[in-house]
Amino acid sequence: MMLTCIECKNDVDLSSYPDLAVGHVVECQMCGITLEVTKMEEEHLEAEIVEEGK
Ligand SMILES: [Zn+2]
């Protein structure tokens, strides 16, 4: 399963998220942004940027 970071366009390594599901958040190792999974298909994920309210 692949996810392309919508910020830096690099592939996000999902191997550390074995139980990934819609609503889970993943972190892009390249730019450090936090992404929330919004859609899952067989070999494709969609995600949107999580606005961190710091
Ligand atoms: Zn990124």
N, CA, C, O and the ligand as a Tripos MOL2 file, in Angstrom:
@<TRIPOS>MOLECULE
protein
  217   215    55     0     0
PROTEIN
NO_CHARGES

@<TRIPOS>ATOM
      1 N           0.8480   -1.1980    0.0000 N.3       1 MET1
      2 CA          0.0000    0.0000    0.0000 C.3       1 MET1
      3 C           0.8810    1.2450    0.0000 C.2       1 MET1
      4 O           1.8730    1.3240    0.7240 O.2       1 MET1
      5 N           0.5040    2.1980   -0.8140 N.am      2 MET2
      6 CA          1.3330    3.3750   -0.9690 C.3       2 MET2
      7 C           0.5400    4.6360   -0.6260 C.2       2 MET2
      8 O          -0.6620    4.7470   -0.8690 O.2       2 MET2
      9 N           1.2850    5.5730   -0.0490 N.am      3 LEU3
     10 CA          0.7110    6.8910    0.1850 C.3       3 LEU3
     11 C           1.7280    7.9260   -0.2600 C.2       3 LEU3
     12 O           2.8870    7.8990    0.1530 O.2       3 LEU3
     13 N           1.2810    8.8290   -1.1010 N.am      4 THR4
     14 CA          2.1480    9.9120   -1.5320 C.3       4 THR4
     15 C           1.8460   11.1430   -0.6940 C.2       4 THR4
     16 O           0.7010   11.5870   -0.6060 O.2       4 THR4
     17 N           2.8760   11.6820   -0.0870 N.am      5 CYS5
     18 CA          2.7140   12.8800    0.7370 C.3       5 CYS5
     19 C           2.2180   14.0280   -0.1290 C.2       5 CYS5
     20 O           2.8070   14.3410   -1.1640 O.2       5 CYS5
     21 N           1.1260   14.6520    0.3090 N.am      6 ILE6
     22 CA          0.5740   15.7430   -0.4940 C.3       6 ILE6
     23 C           1.3600   17.0360   -0.3190 C.2       6 ILE6
     24 O           1.1370   18.0090   -1.0400 O.2       6 ILE6
     25 N           2.2770   17.0400    0.6390 N.am      7 GLU7
     26 CA          3.0930   18.2260    0.8580 C.3       7 GLU7
     27 C           4.3920   18.1700    0.0390 C.2       7 GLU7
     28 O           4.7070   19.1040   -0.6990 O.2       7 GLU7
     29 N           5.1370   17.0710    0.1750 N.am      8 CYS8
     30 CA          6.4520   17.0000   -0.4700 C.3       8 CYS8
     31 C           6.4860   16.0250   -1.6490 C.2       8 CYS8
     32 O           7.4970   15.9150   -2.3420 O.2       8 CYS8
     33 N           5.3640   15.3120   -1.8740 N.am      9 LYS9
     34 CA          5.2190   14.4110   -3.0190 C.3       9 LYS9
     35 C           6.1090   13.1740   -2.9460 C.2       9 LYS9
     36 O           6.2580   12.4650   -3.9410 O.2       9 LYS9
     37 N           6.6930   12.9100   -1.8010 N.am     10 ASN10
     38 CA          7.4640   11.6860   -1.6330 C.3      10 ASN10
     39 C           6.5510   10.5690   -1.1350 C.2      10 ASN10
     40 O           5.4740   10.8240   -0.5970 O.2      10 ASN10
     41 N           6.9990    9.3300   -1.3230 N.am     11 ASP11
     42 CA          6.2380    8.1910   -0.8260 C.3      11 ASP11
     43 C           6.4630    8.0430    0.6730 C.2      11 ASP11
     44 O           7.5960    8.0850    1.1510 O.2      11 ASP11
     45 N           5.3760    7.8700    1.4000 N.am     12 VAL12
     46 CA          5.4460    7.6900    2.8430 C.3      12 VAL12
     47 C           5.5750    6.2020    3.1430 C.2      12 VAL12
     48 O           4.8280    5.3890    2.5980 O.2      12 VAL12
     49 N           6.5070    5.8490    3.9970 N.am     13 ASP13
     50 CA          6.7170    4.4590    4.3960 C.3      13 ASP13
     51 C           5.6350    4.0540    5.3910 C.2      13 ASP13
     52 O           5.5790    4.5670    6.5080 O.2      13 ASP13
     53 N           4.7710    3.1200    4.9670 N.am     14 LEU14
     54 CA          3.6570    2.7010    5.8150 C.3      14 LEU14
     55 C           3.9430    1.3940    6.5440 C.2      14 LEU14
     56 O           3.0520    0.8370    7.1850 O.2      14 LEU14
     57 N           5.1750    0.8990    6.4530 N.am     15 SER15
     58 CA          5.4900   -0.3990    7.0470 C.3      15 SER15
     59 C           5.4000   -0.3800    8.5680 C.2      15 SER15
     60 O           5.2610   -1.4290    9.1960 O.2      15 SER15
     61 N           5.4790    0.8000    9.1570 N.am     16 SER16
     62 CA          5.3740    0.8930   10.6110 C.3      16 SER16
     63 C           3.9400    1.1110   11.0750 C.2      16 SER16
     64 O           3.6870    1.3370   12.2580 O.2      16 SER16
     65 N           3.0060    1.0410   10.1320 N.am     17 TYR17
     66 CA          1.5860    1.2020   10.4690 C.3      17 TYR17
     67 C           0.7990   -0.0200    9.9700 C.2      17 TYR17
     68 O           0.0450    0.0830    9.0020 O.2      17 TYR17
     69 N           0.9700   -1.1590   10.6220 N.am     18 PRO18
     70 CA          0.3640   -2.4070   10.1000 C.3      18 PRO18
     71 C          -1.1560   -2.4130   10.1610 C.2      18 PRO18
     72 O          -1.7970   -3.1330    9.3950 O.2      18 PRO18
     73 N          -1.7390   -1.6370   11.0430 N.am     19 ASP19
     74 CA         -3.1990   -1.6650   11.2090 C.3      19 ASP19
     75 C          -3.8430   -0.3810   10.7180 C.2      19 ASP19
     76 O          -4.8080    0.1130   11.3010 O.2      19 ASP19
     77 N          -3.2930    0.1480    9.6410 N.am     20 LEU20
     78 CA         -3.7480    1.4280    9.1390 C.3      20 LEU20
     79 C          -5.2150    1.3810    8.7140 C.2      20 LEU20
     80 O          -5.6630    0.4140    8.0970 O.2      20 LEU20
     81 N          -5.9470    2.4250    9.0490 N.am     21 ALA21
     82 CA         -7.3580    2.5150    8.6750 C.3      21 ALA21
     83 C          -7.7230    3.9800    8.5080 C.2      21 ALA21
     84 O          -6.9720    4.8700    8.9070 O.2      21 ALA21
     85 N          -8.8810    4.2210    7.9160 N.am     22 VAL22
     86 CA         -9.3510    5.5870    7.7440 C.3      22 VAL22
     87 C          -9.4690    6.2590    9.1080 C.2      22 VAL22
     88 O         -10.0200    5.6880   10.0490 O.2      22 VAL22
     89 N          -8.9540    7.4590    9.2000 N.am     23 GLY23
     90 CA         -8.9760    8.1980   10.4610 C.3      23 GLY23
     91 C          -7.6720    8.1340   11.2150 C.2      23 GLY23
     92 O          -7.4380    8.9290   12.1260 O.2      23 GLY23
     93 N          -6.8040    7.1810   10.8400 N.am     24 HIS24
     94 CA         -5.4940    7.1070   11.4760 C.3      24 HIS24
     95 C          -4.5900    8.2180   10.9440 C.2      24 HIS24
     96 O          -4.7740    8.7130    9.8320 O.2      24 HIS24
     97 N          -3.6360    8.5880   11.7430 N.am     25 VAL25
     98 CA         -2.6870    9.5920   11.3000 C.3      25 VAL25
     99 C          -1.3150    8.9550   11.1080 C.2      25 VAL25
    100 O          -0.8960    8.0890   11.8770 O.2      25 VAL25
    101 N          -0.6370    9.4040   10.0710 N.am     26 VAL26
    102 CA          0.7120    8.9420    9.7810 C.3      26 VAL26
    103 C           1.6010   10.1700    9.6180 C.2      26 VAL26
    104 O           1.1220   11.2680    9.3320 O.2      26 VAL26
    105 N           2.8890    9.9670    9.8020 N.am     27 GLU27
    106 CA          3.8230   11.0770    9.6730 C.3      27 GLU27
    107 C           4.7210   10.8440    8.4660 C.2      27 GLU27
    108 O           5.2530    9.7500    8.2800 O.2      27 GLU27
    109 N           4.8840   11.8620    7.6620 N.am     28 CYS28
    110 CA          5.7900   11.7780    6.5230 C.3      28 CYS28
    111 C           7.2210   11.8770    7.0300 C.2      28 CYS28
    112 O           7.5920   12.8300    7.7150 O.2      28 CYS28
    113 N           8.0210   10.8650    6.6760 N.am     29 GLN29
    114 CA          9.4080   10.8520    7.1480 C.3      29 GLN29
    115 C          10.2660   11.8920    6.4380 C.2      29 GLN29
    116 O          11.3300   12.2680    6.9310 O.2      29 GLN29
    117 N           9.8070   12.3520    5.2930 N.am     30 MET30
    118 CA         10.6020   13.2880    4.5070 C.3      30 MET30
    119 C          10.4380   14.7270    4.9870 C.2      30 MET30
    120 O          11.4300   15.4350    5.1620 O.2      30 MET30
    121 N           9.1920   15.1690    5.2010 N.am     31 CYS31
    122 CA          8.9750   16.5610    5.5830 C.3      31 CYS31
    123 C           8.4130   16.6980    6.9980 C.2      31 CYS31
    124 O           8.3060   17.8080    7.5200 O.2      31 CYS31
    125 N           8.0520   15.5660    7.6210 N.am     32 GLY32
    126 CA          7.6200   15.6000    9.0070 C.3      32 GLY32
    127 C           6.1890   16.0150    9.2270 C.2      32 GLY32
    128 O           5.7610   16.1960   10.3670 O.2      32 GLY32
    129 N           5.4370   16.1700    8.1450 N.am     33 ILE33
    130 CA          4.0570   16.6050    8.2730 C.3      33 ILE33
    131 C           3.1720   15.4430    8.7570 C.2      33 ILE33
    132 O           3.4760   14.2760    8.5090 O.2      33 ILE33
    133 N           2.0960   15.7760    9.4360 N.am     34 THR34
    134 CA          1.1590   14.7630    9.9050 C.3      34 THR34
    135 C          -0.0330   14.6900    8.9590 C.2      34 THR34
    136 O          -0.6530   15.7010    8.6300 O.2      34 THR34
    137 N          -0.3370   13.4640    8.5320 N.am     35 LEU35
    138 CA         -1.3990   13.2430    7.5640 C.3      35 LEU35
    139 C          -2.4490   12.3170    8.1570 C.2      35 LEU35
    140 O          -2.1130   11.3290    8.8100 O.2      35 LEU35
    141 N          -3.7160   12.6340    7.9310 N.am     36 GLU36
    142 CA         -4.7980   11.7570    8.3650 C.3      36 GLU36
    143 C          -5.3540   11.0120    7.1650 C.2      36 GLU36
    144 O          -5.6850   11.6120    6.1430 O.2      36 GLU36
    145 N          -5.4520    9.7020    7.3030 N.am     37 VAL37
    146 CA         -5.9670    8.8750    6.2080 C.3      37 VAL37
    147 C          -7.4530    9.1530    6.0360 C.2      37 VAL37
    148 O          -8.2310    9.0410    6.9830 O.2      37 VAL37
    149 N          -7.8390    9.5200    4.8090 N.am     38 THR38
    150 CA         -9.2290    9.8620    4.5410 C.3      38 THR38
    151 C          -9.9210    8.8390    3.6510 C.2      38 THR38
    152 O         -11.1500    8.7890    3.5980 O.2      38 THR38
    153 N          -9.1330    8.0220    2.9520 N.am     39 LYS39
    154 CA         -9.7300    7.0730    2.0210 C.3      39 LYS39
    155 C          -8.7640    5.9330    1.8110 C.2      39 LYS39
    156 O          -7.5650    6.1590    1.6490 O.2      39 LYS39
    157 N          -9.2590    4.7170    1.8100 N.am     40 MET40
    158 CA         -8.4210    3.5490    1.5660 C.3      40 MET40
    159 C          -8.9970    2.7500    0.4090 C.2      40 MET40
    160 O         -10.1820    2.4160    0.3820 O.2      40 MET40
    161 N          -8.1220    2.4540   -0.5460 N.am     41 GLU41
    162 CA         -8.4880    1.5460   -1.6150 C.3      41 GLU41
    163 C          -7.4830    0.4090   -1.6070 C.2      41 GLU41
    164 O          -6.6010    0.3770   -0.7490 O.2      41 GLU41
    165 N          -7.5940   -0.5210   -2.5390 N.am     42 GLU42
    166 CA         -6.7960   -1.7380   -2.4570 C.3      42 GLU42
    167 C          -5.3010   -1.4670   -2.3740 C.2      42 GLU42
    168 O          -4.6070   -2.0520   -1.5420 O.2      42 GLU42
    169 N          -4.8060   -0.5890   -3.2260 N.am     43 GLU43
    170 CA         -3.3660   -0.3310   -3.2200 C.3      43 GLU43
    171 C          -3.0810    1.1570   -3.1610 C.2      43 GLU43
    172 O          -2.0110    1.6080   -3.5690 O.2      43 GLU43
    173 N          -4.0160    1.8980   -2.6640 N.am     44 HIS44
    174 CA         -3.8730    3.3480   -2.7130 C.3      44 HIS44
    175 C          -4.5400    3.9690   -1.4950 C.2      44 HIS44
    176 O          -5.6400    3.5840   -1.1010 O.2      44 HIS44
    177 N          -3.8530    4.9270   -0.9180 N.am     45 LEU45
    178 CA         -4.4020    5.6760    0.2030 C.3      45 LEU45
    179 C          -4.5190    7.1370   -0.1740 C.2      45 LEU45
    180 O          -3.7180    7.6660   -0.9450 O.2      45 LEU45
    181 N          -5.5350    7.7810    0.3870 N.am     46 GLU46
    182 CA         -5.5890    9.2270    0.2930 C.3      46 GLU46
    183 C          -5.5410    9.7860    1.7000 C.2      46 GLU46
    184 O          -6.0610    9.1780    2.6360 O.2      46 GLU46
    185 N          -4.9180   10.9430    1.8500 N.am     47 ALA47
    186 CA         -4.7830   11.5410    3.1700 C.3      47 ALA47
    187 C          -4.8020   13.0440    3.0500 C.2      47 ALA47
    188 O          -4.5280   13.6090    1.9910 O.2      47 ALA47
    189 N          -5.1330   13.6820    4.1620 N.am     48 GLU48
    190 CA         -5.1080   15.1410    4.1710 C.3      48 GLU48
    191 C          -4.2690   15.6230    5.3460 C.2      48 GLU48
    192 O          -4.0650   14.9050    6.3260 O.2      48 GLU48
    193 N          -3.7980   16.8290    5.2270 N.am     49 ILE49
    194 CA         -2.9190   17.3940    6.2420 C.3      49 ILE49
    195 C          -3.7110   17.6480    7.5290 C.2      49 ILE49
    196 O          -4.8030   18.2160    7.5080 O.2      49 ILE49
    197 N          -3.1290   17.2130    8.6450 N.am     50 VAL50
    198 CA         -3.7370   17.4860    9.9460 C.3      50 VAL50
    199 C          -3.2320   18.8400   10.4350 C.2      50 VAL50
    200 O          -2.0300   19.0750   10.5610 O.2      50 VAL50
    201 N          -4.1750   19.7050   10.7020 N.am     51 GLU51
    202 CA         -3.8120   21.0160   11.2420 C.3      51 GLU51
    203 C          -3.5300   20.8680   12.7270 C.2      51 GLU51
    204 O          -4.4250   20.5970   13.5280 O.2      51 GLU51
    205 N          -2.2800   21.0510   13.0690 N.am     52 GLU52
    206 CA         -1.9010   20.9100   14.4730 C.3      52 GLU52
    207 C          -2.1160   22.2250   15.2230 C.2      52 GLU52
    208 O          -1.4690   23.2320   14.9360 O.2      52 GLU52
    209 N          -3.0200   22.1950   16.1710 N.am     53 GLY53
    210 CA         -3.3440   23.4230   16.8980 C.3      53 GLY53
    211 C          -2.4170   23.6800   18.0680 C.2      53 GLY53
    212 O          -2.8270   23.5890   19.2250 O.2      53 GLY53
    213 N          -1.1880   23.9950   17.7730 N.am     54 LYS54
    214 CA         -0.2250   24.2320   18.8370 C.3      54 LYS54
    215 C          -0.2690   25.6940   19.2940 C.2      54 LYS54
    216 O           0.4790   26.0830   20.1910 O.2      54 LYS54
    217 ZN          6.1350   14.9040    3.0990 Zn       55 ZN55
@<TRIPOS>BOND
     1     1     2 1
     2     2     3 1
     3     3     4 2
     4     3     5 am
     5     5     6 1
     6     6     7 1
     7     7     8 2
     8     7     9 am
     9     9    10 1
    10    10    11 1
    11    11    12 2
    12    11    13 am
    13    13    14 1
    14    14    15 1
    15    15    16 2
    16    15    17 am
    17    17    18 1
    18    18    19 1
    19    19    20 2
    20    19    21 am
    21    21    22 1
    22    22    23 1
    23    23    24 2
    24    23    25 am
    25    25    26 1
    26    26    27 1
    27    27    28 2
    28    27    29 am
    29    29    30 1
    30    30    31 1
    31    31    32 2
    32    31    33 am
    33    33    34 1
    34    34    35 1
    35    35    36 2
    36    35    37 am
    37    37    38 1
    38    38    39 1
    39    39    40 2
    40    39    41 am
    41    41    42 1
    42    42    43 1
    43    43    44 2
    44    43    45 am
    45    45    46 1
    46    46    47 1
    47    47    48 2
    48    47    49 am
    49    49    50 1
    50    50    51 1
    51    51    52 2
    52    51    53 am
    53    53    54 1
    54    54    55 1
    55    55    56 2
    56    55    57 am
    57    57    58 1
    58    58    59 1
    59    59    60 2
    60    59    61 am
    61    61    62 1
    62    62    63 1
    63    63    64 2
    64    63    65 am
    65    65    66 1
    66    66    67 1
    67    67    68 2
    68    67    69 am
    69    69    70 1
    70    70    71 1
    71    71    72 2
    72    71    73 am
    73    73    74 1
    74    74    75 1
    75    75    76 2
    76    75    77 am
    77    77    78 1
    78    78    79 1
    79    79    80 2
    80    79    81 am
    81    81    82 1
    82    82    83 1
    83    83    84 2
    84    83    85 am
    85    85    86 1
    86    86    87 1
    87    87    88 2
    88    87    89 am
    89    89    90 1
    90    90    91 1
    91    91    92 2
    92    91    93 am
    93    93    94 1
    94    94    95 1
    95    95    96 2
    96    95    97 am
    97    97    98 1
    98    98    99 1
    99    99   100 2
   100    99   101 am
   101   101   102 1
   102   102   103 1
   103   103   104 2
   104   103   105 am
   105   105   106 1
   106   106   107 1
   107   107   108 2
   108   107   109 am
   109   109   110 1
   110   110   111 1
   111   111   112 2
   112   111   113 am
   113   113   114 1
   114   114   115 1
   115   115   116 2
   116   115   117 am
   117   117   118 1
   118   118   119 1
   119   119   120 2
   120   119   121 am
   121   121   122 1
   122   122   123 1
   123   123   124 2
   124   123   125 am
   125   125   126 1
   126   126   127 1
   127   127   128 2
   128   127   129 am
   129   129   130 1
   130   130   131 1
   131   131   132 2
   132   131   133 am
   133   133   134 1
   134   134   135 1
   135   135   136 2
   136   135   137 am
   137   137   138 1
   138   138   139 1
   139   139   140 2
   140   139   141 am
   141   141   142 1
   142   142   143 1
   143   143   144 2
   144   143   145 am
   145   145   146 1
   146   146   147 1
   147   147   148 2
   148   147   149 am
   149   149   150 1
   150   150   151 1
   151   151   152 2
   152   151   153 am
   153   153   154 1
   154   154   155 1
   155   155   156 2
   156   155   157 am
   157   157   158 1
   158   158   159 1
   159   159   160 2
   160   159   161 am
   161   161   162 1
   162   162   163 1
   163   163   164 2
   164   163   165 am
   165   165   166 1
   166   166   167 1
   167   167   168 2
   168   167   169 am
   169   169   170 1
   170   170   171 1
   171   171   172 2
   172   171   173 am
   173   173   174 1
   174   174   175 1
   175   175   176 2
   176   175   177 am
   177   177   178 1
   178   178   179 1
   179   179   180 2
   180   179   181 am
   181   181   182 1
   182   182   183 1
   183   183   184 2
   184   183   185 am
   185   185   186 1
   186   186   187 1
   187   187   188 2
   188   187   189 am
   189   189   190 1
   190   190   191 1
   191   191   192 2
   192   191   193 am
   193   193   194 1
   194   194   195 1
   195   195   196 2
   196   195   197 am
   197   197   198 1
   198   198   199 1
   199   199   200 2
   200   199   201 am
   201   201   202 1
   202   202   203 1
   203   203   204 2
   204   203   205 am
   205   205   206 1
   206   206   207 1
   207   207   208 2
   208   207   209 am
   209   209   210 1
   210   210   211 1
   211   211   212 2
   212   211   213 am
   213   213   214 1
   214   214   215 1
   215   215   216 2
@<TRIPOS>SUBSTRUCTURE
     1 MET1         2 RESIDUE 1 A MET
     2 MET2         6 RESIDUE 1 A MET
     3 LEU3        10 RESIDUE 1 A LEU
     4 THR4        14 RESIDUE 1 A THR
     5 CYS5        18 RESIDUE 1 A CYS
     6 ILE6        22 RESIDUE 1 A ILE
     7 GLU7        26 RESIDUE 1 A GLU
     8 CYS8        30 RESIDUE 1 A CYS
     9 LYS9        34 RESIDUE 1 A LYS
    10 ASN10       38 RESIDUE 1 A ASN
    11 ASP11       42 RESIDUE 1 A ASP
    12 VAL12       46 RESIDUE 1 A VAL
    13 ASP13       50 RESIDUE 1 A ASP
    14 LEU14       54 RESIDUE 1 A LEU
    15 SER15       58 RESIDUE 1 A SER
    16 SER16       62 RESIDUE 1 A SER
    17 TYR17       66 RESIDUE 1 A TYR
    18 PRO18       70 RESIDUE 1 A PRO
    19 ASP19       74 RESIDUE 1 A ASP
    20 LEU20       78 RESIDUE 1 A LEU
    21 ALA21       82 RESIDUE 1 A ALA
    22 VAL22       86 RESIDUE 1 A VAL
    23 GLY23       90 RESIDUE 1 A GLY
    24 HIS24       94 RESIDUE 1 A HIS
    25 VAL25       98 RESIDUE 1 A VAL
    26 VAL26      102 RESIDUE 1 A VAL
    27 GLU27      106 RESIDUE 1 A GLU
    28 CYS28      110 RESIDUE 1 A CYS
    29 GLN29      114 RESIDUE 1 A GLN
    30 MET30      118 RESIDUE 1 A MET
    31 CYS31      122 RESIDUE 1 A CYS
    32 GLY32      126 RESIDUE 1 A GLY
    33 ILE33      130 RESIDUE 1 A ILE
    34 THR34      134 RESIDUE 1 A THR
    35 LEU35      138 RESIDUE 1 A LEU
    36 GLU36      142 RESIDUE 1 A GLU
    37 VAL37      146 RESIDUE 1 A VAL
    38 THR38      150 RESIDUE 1 A THR
    39 LYS39      154 RESIDUE 1 A LYS
    40 MET40      158 RESIDUE 1 A MET
    41 GLU41      162 RESIDUE 1 A GLU
    42 GLU42      166 RESIDUE 1 A GLU
    43 GLU43      170 RESIDUE 1 A GLU
    44 HIS44      174 RESIDUE 1 A HIS
    45 LEU45      178 RESIDUE 1 A LEU
    46 GLU46      182 RESIDUE 1 A GLU
    47 ALA47      186 RESIDUE 1 A ALA
    48 GLU48      190 RESIDUE 1 A GLU
    49 ILE49      194 RESIDUE 1 A ILE
    50 VAL50      198 RESIDUE 1 A VAL
    51 GLU51      202 RESIDUE 1 A GLU
    52 GLU52      206 RESIDUE 1 A GLU
    53 GLY53      210 RESIDUE 1 A GLY
    54 LYS54      214 RESIDUE 1 A LYS
    55 ZN55       217 GROUP 0 **** ****
